[in-house]
């Protein structure tokens, strides 16, 4: 058995290439059947915001803390406890990594 002909059709790169080409052909056909009256730079490309006048681009930015406010508010107790050890200093993160790896190795040595 070789890498190219593994024995299973699912893993055959030739089959995957043929499937990809067929899907690309179908996608191009569907796309070619689309509206021909579409024009860039006209009212067709304007943002639709439920009939409300769209604010300028600098006012449309929504910070992530606003998007996930409910999620963070619901888990405030967990996040406040988890944010204390996070200093933002790479050395601290490496210390945590080495400590967790050492504990894992000790547990494996004791168990095995």
Residue pairs with C-beta under 8 A, 6 or more apart in sequence:
1 7
4 12
4 13
4 14
5 12
6 12
9 15
38 44
46 54
47 54
54 60
65 72
72 79
85 92
85 96
